[in-house]
Amino acid sequence: MSRAFRKGGLVLLLAAMCGAAPISRSLAADDVATGPFVTPSVDVDVRYEMASPDGGKPVGQRMRWQVSSLRQRIDPEGSAVYMVTSWRDGTLAVVDTLHRRRSVMPAPGAALTPPGQVAAGSFQRLGSDMAAGQSCVLWRTADQDGRPVDACYTADGILVRVSQQGQVKVNAVSVARTAQSDDVFAVPSDFAVAAPAR
């Protein structure tokens, strides 16, 4: 799970939202000191549509974030599996509610960019945009393979759109800045422990 764009978009959301993926430094030196906030500074519930790798209809995905505990939950649409990342603990838990199994592994990527801090790396500001009724600033950076990628972040660090080569890869369809309870991020302790998938 090392590439920025993987089927279902799990790594993209973890890396792009939390600034956990290494970012190319190939852009103009003048842009190095500026960039977006890439980790939400508020609790938030976002529903995304993500481009299907096979060109089919977009795939839905829900992302919830609790700023006080630095935890993120991702629920792929139509799946019995959800993922909880605890940046404080450095873990990613994959929970299979159908088979009542859970597995825990190290969180992907490098260190989290804390809320309210500009992400490391090179960013070029392209302008402003709107997505899911949210004003956002469009930034150009590069993925782990050095290809240009455009990401639109709100002022409080919420990722609302990602495009590459003129194609929208991730698009927020709803954004709710609402308190997220601890229960949302619970990993059932009575589920069987399974080895992480390789």
Number of C-alpha atoms within 10 A of each C-alpha: 12 12 13 22 18 13 14 19 24 19 20 24 23 23 26 24 23 27 25 25 24 17 21 18 16 14 16 10 11 10 14 16 12 15 22 27 25 30 29 25 20 18 20 19 22 20 22 26 22 21 21 16 15 8 7 8 11 17 18 21 22 18 22 24 29 23 18 10 13 20 23 25 22 24 18 19 16 9 11 13 18 20 22 24 24 19 21 10 12 16 16 21 21 22 24 19 14 9 11 15 19 23 18 19 14 14 19 18 19 13 15 21 20 18 18 15 14 17 24 21 20 22 28 19 17 13 11 13 16 15 18 15 12 18 15 23 21 25 20 21 22 22 20 14 10 12 11 16 17 24 28 29 30 22 17 16 22 29 29 29 26 24 18 16 10 9 11 15 22 25 22 23 17 16 20 11 14 13 14 18 11 10 7 14 22 12 18 13 9 9 15 13 13 14 10 13 8 4
